[in-house]
Structure formats: C-alpha cells, structure tokens
Amino acid sequence: MLTLVTWNINSVRLRIDLVKRLIGELKPDVLCLQETKTPDEFFPREAVEALGFPHMMVHGMKGYNGVAILSKRALTKARSEGWCDKEDCRHGIAELPGGIELHNVYIPAGGDIPDPVENVKFAHKLRFLDEVTGWFQGRKRSTKPTILVGDLNIAPLETDVWSHKQLLDVVSHTPVEVAKLNALQKSAKFVDAVRHFIPPEQKLYTWWSYRNRDWAASDRGRRLDHIWVTPVLQDRLFGAAVHKSARDWERGSDHVPVLVRIRDAD
C-alpha cells in the first residue's frame, strides 16, 4: 500500500517539527511539499533522513515557492520543469517503483484581481495552466500510471468553497480558472482521487485564511490542494482524507495535508 500525502507547508525550515508530527500521525510513504521557501543547499535533508525518508527530490529557491518530494521508496528520474520562461521552482517530477510518474505542482496564486490585463500575476497563472496542460497533452500521459499532486490554487467545484456565489469573482474560483483547471485534468484523463471517495455534493476544504480570527467557527474555506491519478490507477485507489485538525497545529500552515492511499500492483 502506498500512502501519499501532499501539503503546502509554507516554509519547511520553519515547520520541520510539524513535518515530524505529520509523519507520526499520517505515516506516509511519500510526502510532497509545496512552498518550501528555501534554496536546495539549505533544505533540512538530515532532519528528513532521520525521519525515515532517505530519498528526496528537492527544487527550491530563497523565500518563495519551492517543491519537494520526500520518499521512503526509491526515486528515479528526478527532475524539474519550468514554465512561463521562469525558473521559479513550481514543478518537481520523480518516478516511484512500479513506473509511477509523480508530479508535485505549485500553481501560482494569481494575485487579487481576476483580470489578466490589469494583473500580471493572474495572467501568469492562466499561462502556467495552459502550458502545463499542453505539456501533458503532448506526451499522452493518460495511459501511463501518473499521479499529480499539489497546491493547485483553484477550487473547482461549488462545494469546494464556502460560498459559490460570493467567490465567483474571487481569484481561485473564477470561471476562467475552473475551466483551465478542468482542461488540465482532462489532458491526461486524470481522476480526482479525493472526490473519488468524498462525494462532490459534500463541502470540502483544505485551506482557511490566516485572516480569519476563528477559522473553525467561520469555516470559510476552499479546496485548493488536490491529488489526481490517471485511469490506470483508479481501481487501485483505497482511501482518501483531508487532515483538517492540522489547521490548529501551533504555527501551522494555512493549508492542511491531503492523503490518498493506493494499492500496490499485484
């Protein structure tokens, strides 16, 4: 059984103790992190190895972005991809035993104004989505065992946000973003592994703003963090969960870990 967890940690060096707590509570075989916010030479490799994860794909930069794949299982073909003529450490790739290609992606947040003309950050987000979608389409990954995880910074379903009507013109839930995320999902016929178990009619969030004084009481969340698998892995899906209690951890991230379990091949 492969237990896979994705988490936007919002600084791995600041929250390395929470990585230890997460591992103790969820017992992942593979942990994918986003917003590690550290250059590769300062990544806490020794601490991660001591936690039982000797295999790492690390792709980071100072102060911003950054992705990492931490694994108990061997990783091969580790590499990164750059998009939009930038090297901003948003896409790490590695292959797991059994030929499963794992993509750890951190899609740009997109700023506050949902207009690509007025807001260059939003334009970057839309272009990023288009380029990654084209990449998957061109490589015909739908028949290969592939997992895509990460902070995709889009809540696609009406039940992925606390108020569909109030967030329609808020970056992360606008129709143009949802359409482009859907196109990315279709590019490799990805299956939403979490919604495979948790019905789309049920409200589900993975992020609550730091601005909410009492995040649990207001519960104004969004589901920004996702795990997708290609159809060849769908029958091997075993379970999924959102570790909501992590939002209350001391000095926790505004995102919470998302977990999927996948049966090993026969």
PAVORO-620801 format. One line per 4 residues: their letters; for each residue x, y, z of N, C-alpha, C, O. Coordinates in steps of 0.02 Angstrom, whole numbers, plus 50000, padded with zeros to 5 digits. Layout:
a) X/Y/Z/X/Y/Z/X/Y/Z/X/Y/Z ~ ... .
end
This chain:
mltl) 50042/49940/50000/50000/50000/50000/50044/50063/50000/50090/50069/50040 ~ 50029/50108/49955/50065/50172/49951/50021/50225/49984/49965/50238/49962 ~ 50047/50256/50036/50013/50312/50068/50049/50376/50047/50108/50386/50062 ~ 50012/50419/50012/50040/50480/49983/50006/50540/50015/49945/50543/50019 .
vtwn) 50046/50588/50036/50019/50649/50067/50048/50710/50031/50107/50712/50015 ~ 50005/50759/50018/50028/50823/49992/50010/50878/50041/49958/50876/50073 ~ 50056/50927/50047/50045/50981/50096/50083/51044/50075/50143/51041/50063 ~ 50048/51099/50071/50081/51164/50065/50102/51184/50135/50062/51204/50177 .
insv) 50167/51178/50147/50193/51186/50216/50207/51258/50234/50210/51275/50293 ~ 50216/51302/50183/50229/51373/50196/50292/51382/50239/50291/51414/50291 ~ 50347/51354/50214/50415/51358/50243/50433/51293/50280/50411/51281/50336 ~ 50474/51253/50248/50493/51188/50276/50541/51196/50335/50537/51157/50382 .
rlri) 50585/51245/50333/50630/51254/50390/50594/51279/50451/50610/51260/50507 ~ 50546/51322/50441/50507/51348/50497/50464/51294/50529/50451/51296/50589 ~ 50442/51246/50488/50393/51197/50512/50419/51125/50508/50379/51079/50499 ~ 50484/51115/50514/50510/51047/50511/50483/51004/50568/50475/50944/50560 .
dlvk) 50469/51034/50626/50440/50996/50681/50370/50972/50664/50349/50919/50687 ~ 50334/51010/50622/50268/50990/50601/50271/50934/50549/50226/50893/50544 ~ 50325/50932/50511/50336/50876/50465/50342/50812/50507/50313/50760/50489 ~ 50379/50816/50561/50385/50758/50606/50318/50737/50634/50302/50678/50637 .
rlig) 50277/50787/50654/50211/50771/50681/50167/50739/50627/50131/50691/50640 ~ 50169/50767/50568/50129/50740/50513/50147/50667/50499/50104/50625/50492 ~ 50212/50654/50496/50234/50585/50483/50211/50538/50538/50191/50481/50524 ~ 50213/50561/50600/50189/50520/50655/50115/50505/50652/50094/50450/50669 .
elkp) 50076/50554/50630/50003/50546/50629/49977/50511/50566/49930/50472/50569 ~ 50007/50526/50508/49981/50500/50445/50022/50443/50415/49997/50405/50374 ~ 50084/50437/50437/50128/50383/50415/50131/50376/50339/50117/50322/50313 ~ 50150/50429/50305/50155/50425/50232/50217/50386/50209/50267/50384/50244 .
dvlc) 50211/50357/50150/50269/50330/50116/50302/50384/50073/50363/50384/50064 ~ 50261/50429/50048/50285/50485/50007/50251/50548/50031/50190/50550/50040 ~ 50290/50600/50042/50264/50665/50063/50286/50718/50013/50345/50729/50002 ~ 50237/50751/49983/50251/50804/49935/50235/50872/49968/50180/50883/49993 .
lqet) 50284/50916/49966/50277/50981/49998/50279/51036/49945/50314/51030/49894 ~ 50241/51089/49958/50245/51149/49916/50260/51209/49961/50251/51206/50022 ~ 50283/51262/49930/50305/51323/49966/50357/51306/50019/50350/51325/50077 ~ 50408/51269/49998/50462/51253/50045/50504/51314/50063/50532/51317/50117 .
ktpd) 50508/51361/50017/50538/51427/50030/50611/51424/50053/50632/51460/50098 ~ 50650/51380/50022/50720/51377/50039/50761/51352/49980/50739/51308/49944 ~ 50821/51381/49970/50865/51354/49918/50884/51282/49935/50882/51261/49993 ~ 50902/51244/49883/50915/51173/49893/50971/51161/49944/50968/51112/49981 .
effp) 51021/51204/49946/51077/51192/49991/51059/51200/50064/51095/51176/50108 ~ 51002/51233/50078/50980/51241/50148/50921/51197/50166/50894/51202/50221 ~ 50900/51154/50120/50844/51109/50135/50866/51062/50192/50922/51037/50191 ~ 50822/51050/50242/50842/51010/50301/50845/50935/50286/50805/50896/50312 .
reav) 50892/50916/50244/50897/50846/50222/50911/50798/50280/50881/50745/50284 ~ 50956/50817/50324/50974/50772/50379/50914/50758/50423/50903/50701/50445 ~ 50875/50810/50437/50815/50801/50479/50765/50756/50444/50733/50714/50477 ~ 50757/50764/50379/50710/50723/50341/50734/50651/50339/50694/50605/50347 .
ealg) 50798/50640/50329/50825/50573/50328/50815/50539/50395/50799/50480/50399 ~ 50824/50577/50449/50815/50550/50516/50743/50529/50529/50730/50487/50572 ~ 50697/50558/50492/50626/50540/50499/50608/50479/50456/50550/50457/50455 ~ 50658/50451/50420/50646/50390/50383/50633/50400/50309/50605/50357/50275 .
fphm) 50653/50459/50283/50641/50474/50212/50708/50490/50178/50727/50548/50171 ~ 50743/50438/50157/50810/50448/50128/50809/50472/50056/50860/50496/50031 ~ 50754/50466/50022/50750/50483/49951/50713/50549/49942/50657/50557/49966 ~ 50745/50596/49907/50717/50663/49901/50727/50692/49832/50778/50683/49800 .
mvhg) 50676/50727/49810/50681/50770/49751/50666/50840/49776/50609/50855/49796 ~ 50716/50883/49777/50710/50950/49806/50722/51002/49752/50770/50998/49714 ~ 50677/51051/49749/50682/51103/49697/50656/51168/49729/50596/51181/49730 ~ 50704/51208/49754/50682/51267/49793/50722/51329/49778/50771/51328/49742 .
mkgy) 50698/51384/49807/50729/51449/49798/50720/51490/49862/50681/51471/49906 ~ 50756/51544/49868/50754/51584/49928/50688/51620/49936/50669/51660/49893 ~ 50654/51607/49991/50597/51648/50011/50530/51635/49978/50479/51656/50004 ~ 50530/51601/49921/50468/51593/49884/50463/51522/49855/50513/51488/49845 .
ngva) 50401/51501/49844/50387/51441/49805/50425/51380/49831/50436/51373/49891 ~ 50445/51336/49786/50483/51277/49805/50439/51216/49814/50386/51219/49845 ~ 50462/51159/49787/50428/51095/49794/50478/51042/49815/50538/51048/49801 ~ 50454/50991/49850/50497/50936/49871/50456/50872/49872/50397/50872/49892 .
ilsk) 50487/50817/49851/50459/50750/49857/50504/50712/49905/50563/50702/49891 ~ 50476/50690/49961/50512/50652/50012/50484/50582/50013/50423/50573/50017 ~ 50527/50532/50011/50502/50464/50000/50541/50412/50039/50602/50415/50046 ~ 50504/50363/50064/50535/50303/50092/50556/50256/50037/50601/50215/50045 .
ralt) 50522/50261/49980/50536/50219/49923/50584/50254/49875/50588/50315/49873 ~ 50622/50214/49838/50672/50242/49793/50639/50287/49741/50584/50273/49716 ~ 50673/50341/49725/50651/50387/49672/50701/50384/49615/50761/50384/49626 ~ 50676/50383/49554/50719/50386/49496/50694/50441/49449/50638/50467/49457 .
kars) 50736/50459/49401/50718/50508/49350/50693/50574/49381/50648/50605/49354 ~ 50723/50594/49436/50704/50656/49468/50724/50716/49425/50780/50719/49401 ~ 50678/50762/49417/50692/50820/49376/50640/50874/49390/50593/50864/49430 ~ 50648/50930/49358/50600/50985/49367/50582/51013/49299/50617/51003/49249 .
egwc) 50526/51049/49297/50505/51083/49237/50494/51157/49254/50470/51173/49308 ~ 50512/51200/49208/50500/51272/49216/50448/51295/49166/50445/51271/49110 ~ 50406/51342/49186/50351/51365/49145/50351/51441/49140/50376/51475/49184 ~ 50324/51466/49086/50315/51538/49076/50382/51575/49074/50386/51632/49097 .
dked) 50433/51542/49048/50500/51571/49042/50528/51591/49111/50565/51639/49117 ~ 50509/51553/49162/50533/51566/49230/50563/51502/49259/50544/51447/49240 ~ 50609/51511/49304/50634/51455/49344/50615/51469/49416/50658/51486/49458 ~ 50550/51463/49430/50526/51483/49497/50504/51423/49539/50464/51431/49586 .
crhg) 50530/51364/49523/50527/51306/49569/50456/51287/49587/50437/51287/49645 ~ 50416/51272/49535/50346/51256/49546/50327/51185/49523/50269/51166/49532 ~ 50373/51147/49495/50353/51082/49467/50411/51033/49474/50462/51039/49439 ~ 50403/50985/49518/50452/50932/49527/50424/50865/49505/50364/50852/49513 .
iael) 50466/50823/49476/50445/50759/49448/50493/50704/49472/50553/50715/49475 ~ 50466/50646/49488/50508/50588/49503/50467/50525/49488/50405/50527/49486 ~ 50502/50470/49478/50468/50407/49464/50475/50361/49525/50529/50352/49552 ~ 50418/50333/49545/50416/50286/49601/50424/50215/49574/50416/50203/49515 .
pggi) 50440/50167/49619/50443/50097/49597/50377/50076/49565/50323/50097/49587 ~ 50381/50035/49514/50321/50016/49477/50307/50061/49419/50257/50053/49385 ~ 50352/50109/49407/50345/50153/49349/50294/50208/49357/50272/50236/49307 ~ 50274/50224/49419/50226/50278/49430/50262/50345/49426/50309/50358/49464 .
elhn) 50240/50387/49381/50269/50454/49374/50231/50502/49419/50170/50509/49414 ~ 50267/50535/49464/50238/50580/49514/50255/50652/49498/50314/50669/49491 ~ 50204/50694/49494/50213/50765/49481/50190/50805/49543/50133/50797/49566 ~ 50234/50846/49569/50219/50889/49625/50217/50961/49599/50268/50987/49577 .
vyip) 50158/50992/49600/50148/51056/49565/50122/51109/49613/50078/51097/49655 ~ 50150/51169/49606/50126/51227/49644/50106/51280/49593/50148/51317/49567 ~ 50041/51285/49579/50016/51333/49530/50016/51402/49561/49999/51409/49620 ~ 50034/51454/49523/50034/51522/49551/49966/51541/49581/49914/51521/49555 .
aggd) 49969/51580/49635/49907/51600/49668/49866/51647/49624/49805/51642/49620 ~ 49899/51694/49590/49865/51737/49543/49846/51806/49567/49811/51843/49531 ~ 49868/51826/49626/49852/51893/49650/49779/51902/49667/49743/51853/49679 ~ 49757/51965/49669/49690/51980/49694/49640/52000/49640/49579/51994/49650 .
ipdp) 49663/52023/49583/49618/52049/49531/49612/51997/49476/49662/51980/49443 ~ 49551/51970/49464/49543/51917/49414/49538/51943/49343/49490/51930/49307 ~ 49589/51981/49323/49591/52011/49256/49663/52008/49231/49706/52041/49259 ~ 49678/51968/49179/49747/51961/49156/49777/52024/49127/49838/52030/49122 .
venv) 49735/52072/49107/49760/52135/49080/49783/52180/49137/49835/52211/49133 ~ 49743/52184/49189/49758/52227/49246/49807/52195/49295/49840/52230/49334 ~ 49813/52129/49295/49850/52094/49346/49897/52044/49314/49875/51992/49289 ~ 49962/52059/49315/50011/52014/49283/50016/51947/49319/50032/51896/49288 .
kfah) 50001/51946/49384/50003/51883/49421/49947/51836/49397/49957/51775/49392 ~ 49890/51864/49382/49835/51823/49358/49850/51798/49287/49835/51741/49269 ~ 49879/51842/49246/49899/51822/49179/49950/51765/49182/49947/51718/49142 ~ 49997/51769/49229/50046/51715/49239/50013/51650/49257/50031/51597/49231 .
klrf) 49964/51653/49301/49928/51592/49322/49894/51559/49263/49898/51498/49255 ~ 49859/51598/49222/49824/51570/49165/49872/51540/49114/49860/51487/49086 ~ 49927/51575/49102/49977/51549/49055/50009/51485/49082/50020/51438/49044 ~ 50023/51484/49146/50051/51424/49178/50006/51364/49166/50029/51311/49146 .
ldev) 49941/51373/49178/49893/51319/49168/49892/51296/49096/49890/51235/49082 ~ 49893/51342/49049/49893/51325/48978/49955/51285/48959/49950/51235/48923 ~ 50013/51306/48983/50075/51273/48964/50079/51202/48993/50100/51155/48959 ~ 50060/51194/49057/50062/51127/49086/50012/51081/49052/50026/51022/49041 .
tgwf) 49953/51107/49036/49903/51068/49000/49930/51045/48933/49922/50986/48915 ~ 49961/51089/48896/49989/51072/48832/50044/51019/48838/50050/50976/48795 ~ 50083/51024/48891/50137/50975/48903/50109/50905/48912/50134/50858/48882 ~ 50057/50899/48954/50027/50833/48965/49993/50807/48902/49998/50748/48886 .
qgrk) 49960/50850/48865/49927/50829/48804/49978/50803/48753/49967/50753/48720 ~ 50034/50838/48749/50085/50819/48700/50121/50754/48717/50148/50721/48672 ~ 50121/50735/48779/50156/50674/48800/50109/50615/48813/50132/50560/48830 ~ 50045/50625/48803/49995/50571/48807/50005/50528/48869/50017/50468/48864 .
rstk) 50001/50560/48926/50012/50526/48990/49952/50487/49016/49957/50454/49067 ~ 49895/50489/48981/49834/50459/49008/49840/50383/49016/49804/50355/49058 ~ 49883/50350/48978/49889/50278/48983/49948/50257/49028/49958/50197/49039 ~ 49984/50304/49054/50041/50290/49098/50019/50300/49171/49983/50347/49185 .
ptil) 50040/50257/49217/50023/50269/49287/50056/50334/49311/50117/50338/49319 ~ 50014/50384/49324/50038/50451/49340/49997/50480/49396/49936/50471/49399 ~ 50031/50514/49442/49998/50549/49497/50018/50622/49493/50077/50638/49486 ~ 49970/50667/49498/49983/50738/49502/49954/50763/49568/49895/50754/49582 .
vgdl) 49997/50794/49608/49976/50821/49672/49998/50893/49679/50041/50917/49641 ~ 49969/50927/49727/49996/50992/49743/49944/51044/49762/49883/51031/49763 ~ 49970/51103/49777/49929/51161/49788/49915/51191/49719/49957/51226/49691 ~ 49857/51175/49693/49839/51198/49626/49804/51266/49627/49789/51294/49575 .
niap) 49793/51292/49686/49768/51360/49697/49702/51375/49660/49688/51432/49642 ~ 49663/51322/49648/49597/51330/49618/49549/51281/49653/49566/51223/49663 ~ 49491/51307/49671/49438/51266/49699/49384/51258/49646/49345/51304/49635 ~ 49382/51201/49611/49341/51195/49551/49266/51187/49562/49226/51213/49523 .
letd) 49246/51151/49614/49175/51136/49624/49141/51189/49668/49173/51223/49707 ~ 49076/51194/49660/49038/51240/49703/49045/51221/49777/49045/51264/49821 ~ 49052/51156/49789/49060/51132/49858/49132/51135/49883/49147/51114/49939 ~ 49177/51160/49840/49247/51168/49859/49260/51237/49890/49317/51253/49909 .
vwsh) 49208/51278/49895/49214/51344/49925/49156/51356/49973/49103/51325/49966 ~ 49166/51400/50020/49114/51412/50070/49053/51447/50042/48998/51439/50068 ~ 49063/51486/49987/49006/51519/49955/49021/51526/49881/49061/51568/49861 ~ 48988/51486/49841/48998/51488/49769/48981/51557/49740/49020/51584/49701 .
kqll) 48925/51585/49759/48904/51649/49732/48951/51705/49751/48968/51747/49709 ~ 48973/51706/49813/49016/51761/49836/49088/51756/49811/49125/51805/49811 ~ 49108/51696/49789/49177/51688/49767/49184/51682/49691/49239/51669/49667 ~ 49130/51691/49654/49134/51684/49582/49182/51734/49550/49212/51719/49498 .
dvvs) 49191/51791/49580/49237/51841/49553/49298/51849/49598/49332/51901/49596 ~ 49313/51798/49637/49372/51798/49681/49422/51748/49652/49405/51691/49637 ~ 49485/51770/49645/49537/51727/49618/49541/51662/49658/49544/51662/49719 ~ 49540/51607/49622/49541/51537/49644/49475/51501/49628/49472/51440/49629 .
htpv) 49422/51540/49613/49358/51508/49598/49323/51540/49538/49264/51527/49526 ~ 49359/51580/49500/49327/51613/49443/49316/51562/49387/49352/51513/49382 ~ 49266/51574/49345/49251/51526/49291/49310/51513/49245/49319/51456/49222 ~ 49350/51563/49230/49406/51552/49184/49458/51506/49215/49487/51464/49181 .
evak) 49471/51513/49280/49519/51469/49314/49493/51398/49317/49529/51350/49304 ~ 49430/51391/49334/49400/51325/49339/49402/51290/49271/49417/51230/49267 ~ 49387/51326/49218/49388/51297/49151/49458/51273/49133/49466/51220/49103 ~ 49509/51313/49150/49577/51293/49134/49601/51235/49177/49639/51192/49154 .
lnal) 49579/51232/49239/49597/51175/49281/49563/51112/49255/49593/51058/49255 ~ 49501/51118/49234/49466/51061/49205/49502/51037/49142/49506/50976/49129 ~ 49527/51084/49102/49565/51065/49042/49629/51027/49060/49647/50979/49027 ~ 49663/51050/49113/49722/51015/49137/49704/50944/49160/49739/50896/49144 .
qksa) 49650/50938/49196/49629/50872/49219/49613/50826/49160/49631/50767/49162 ~ 49582/50852/49109/49564/50812/49050/49625/50795/49007/49623/50747/48968 ~ 49679/50833/49014/49737/50823/48971/49768/50754/48977/49797/50729/48930 ~ 49761/50724/49036/49785/50655/49046/49730/50611/49075/49743/50559/49103 .
kfvd) 49668/50633/49067/49609/50597/49093/49616/50584/49168/49597/50531/49192 ~ 49644/50633/49203/49655/50625/49275/49589/50615/49312/49538/50646/49296 ~ 49591/50572/49362/49536/50560/49408/49550/50596/49473/49605/50591/49500 ~ 49502/50633/49498/49508/50668/49563/49504/50615/49618/49450/50591/49634 .
avrh) 49562/50597/49646/49565/50541/49692/49528/50554/49757/49501/50508/49787 ~ 49526/50616/49778/49492/50632/49841/49416/50630/49831/49380/50601/49872 ~ 49392/50660/49777/49320/50659/49763/49297/50590/49740/49237/50577/49735 ~ 49343/50545/49726/49326/50476/49712/49294/50444/49774/49252/50400/49768 .
fipp) 49314/50468/49833/49289/50441/49897/49241/50489/49932/49194/50467/49965 ~ 49253/50553/49926/49212/50603/49959/49167/50635/49906/49192/50670/49863 ~ 49102/50623/49908/49058/50642/49853/49059/50717/49840/49066/50757/49886 ~ 49052/50737/49776/49056/50807/49758/49000/50849/49788/49004/50911/49788 .
eqkl) 48948/50818/49814/48895/50855/49847/48915/50879/49917/48882/50921/49946 ~ 48969/50851/49943/48990/50866/50012/49041/50923/50012/49089/50923/49974 ~ 49030/50972/50056/49078/51027/50064/49145/50999/50086/49148/50956/50130 ~ 49198/51025/50057/49265/51000/50074/49316/51055/50061/49320/51082/50006 .
ytww) 49356/51071/50112/49406/51124/50107/49474/51098/50130/49479/51051/50169 ~ 49527/51129/50104/49596/51113/50126/49634/51176/50147/49692/51171/50167 ~ 49603/51234/50142/49636/51298/50157/49587/51345/50191/49529/51351/50171 ~ 49613/51378/50244/49575/51429/50279/49622/51488/50291/49677/51478/50316 .
syrn) 49601/51547/50274/49644/51606/50277/49668/51620/50348/49631/51610/50396 ~ 49729/51645/50352/49755/51669/50416/49715/51729/50442/49716/51743/50501 ~ 49680/51763/50397/49643/51823/50416/49582/51807/50458/49556/51850/50493 ~ 49559/51745/50455/49501/51725/50496/49523/51716/50568/49564/51673/50583 .
rdwa) 49494/51756/50613/49514/51752/50683/49498/51683/50712/49538/51655/50750 ~ 49440/51657/50695/49421/51590/50716/49402/51550/50654/49344/51548/50634 ~ 49452/51519/50624/49442/51486/50560/49390/51430/50565/49351/51421/50518 ~ 49389/51394/50620/49342/51338/50627/49270/51362/50634/49225/51332/50606 .
asdr) 49261/51416/50670/49193/51442/50681/49164/51471/50616/49106/51458/50600 ~ 49204/51510/50581/49180/51540/50519/49179/51490/50462/49134/51491/50419 ~ 49228/51444/50462/49234/51390/50412/49229/51416/50340/49195/51386/50298 ~ 49262/51471/50327/49262/51499/50259/49322/51473/50222/49371/51508/50211 .
grrl) 49318/51410/50202/49375/51377/50171/49368/51369/50096/49317/51385/50066 ~ 49421/51342/50067/49423/51325/49996/49464/51261/49988/49511/51249/50026 ~ 49447/51221/49939/49486/51160/49924/49535/51176/49868/49517/51174/49809 ~ 49596/51193/49888/49647/51214/49841/49699/51159/49827/49736/51163/49779 .
dhiw) 49700/51108/49869/49752/51057/49867/49721/50992/49841/49669/50969/49865 ~ 49755/50961/49793/49723/50907/49755/49772/50849/49745/49833/50857/49746 ~ 49742/50790/49734/49779/50731/49712/49740/50699/49655/49682/50681/49663 ~ 49772/50693/49598/49741/50662/49539/49782/50601/49518/49842/50597/49529 .
vtpv) 49748/50552/49489/49782/50493/49461/49755/50479/49391/49698/50496/49376 ~ 49796/50449/49350/49772/50429/49284/49729/50366/49291/49733/50330/49341 ~ 49686/50351/49240/49638/50297/49245/49667/50229/49263/49633/50189/49295 ~ 49728/50215/49243/49758/50150/49257/49767/50139/49332/49773/50082/49354 .
lqdr) 49767/50192/49371/49774/50186/49444/49708/50191/49481/49706/50180/49541 ~ 49654/50206/49446/49590/50218/49479/49566/50157/49520/49542/50165/49576 ~ 49572/50098/49492/49549/50038/49527/49593/50021/49587/49573/49979/49628 ~ 49651/50051/49591/49695/50038/49647/49686/50088/49704/49718/50081/49757 .
lfga) 49644/50139/49695/49631/50187/49748/49598/50152/49807/49551/50112/49798 ~ 49622/50167/49867/49599/50131/49927/49566/50177/49978/49523/50155/50016 ~ 49584/50240/49978/49555/50286/50027/49585/50355/50019/49637/50365/49988 ~ 49550/50404/50049/49573/50474/50046/49548/50510/50108/49498/50491/50138 .
avhk) 49585/50563/50128/49565/50601/50186/49597/50670/50184/49651/50679/50155 ~ 49563/50718/50213/49590/50785/50225/49604/50791/50299/49558/50783/50340 ~ 49666/50805/50318/49686/50807/50388/49672/50875/50418/49718/50914/50432 ~ 49608/50889/50427/49585/50956/50446/49613/50979/50513/49625/51039/50523 .
sard) 49625/50933/50559/49649/50952/50626/49717/50987/50623/49735/51023/50670 ~ 49755/50978/50569/49821/51010/50563/49816/51086/50560/49865/51121/50573 ~ 49757/51112/50542/49749/51185/50539/49756/51216/50608/49769/51276/50615 ~ 49747/51176/50660/49752/51200/50729/49821/51188/50759/49832/51205/50817 .
werg) 49867/51159/50722/49934/51149/50749/49966/51216/50763/49956/51265/50727 ~ 50005/51219/50816/50040/51281/50833/50088/51301/50777/50129/51261/50754 ~ 50082/51364/50755/50120/51390/50698/50108/51348/50634/50154/51338/50595 ~ 50047/51325/50626/50031/51283/50569/50024/51323/50505/50020/51384/50506 .
sdhv) 50024/51288/50449/50011/51318/50384/49937/51336/50378/49896/51311/50416 ~ 49921/51380/50330/49851/51393/50317/49820/51338/50273/49759/51337/50263 ~ 49861/51293/50247/49838/51234/50212/49843/51173/50259/49882/51174/50306 ~ 49804/51121/50245/49810/51059/50283/49830/51002/50236/49818/51006/50176 .
pvlv) 49860/50950/50264/49881/50893/50223/49821/50855/50193/49768/50850/50223 ~ 49832/50829/50133/49783/50787/50099/49815/50719/50085/49873/50716/50063 ~ 49779/50666/50098/49807/50598/50095/49766/50555/50047/49705/50559/50044 ~ 49802/50513/50010/49771/50462/49968/49811/50397/49977/49872/50398/49980 .
rird) 49775/50342/49981/49807/50276/49983/49794/50239/49918/49739/50239/49891 ~ 49847/50207/49892/49843/50171/49828/49872/50101/49839/49928/50094/49864 ~ 49834/50051/49819/49860/49983/49824/49920/49973/49779/49923/50000/49723 ~ 49967/49934/49802/50023/49915/49759/49999/49868/49704/49949/49833/49713 .
ad) 50034/49868/49648/50016/49823/49593/50024/49751/49614/50068/49734/49654 ~ 49982/49708/49587/49986/49636/49603/50051/49607/49575/50063/49547/49583 .
end
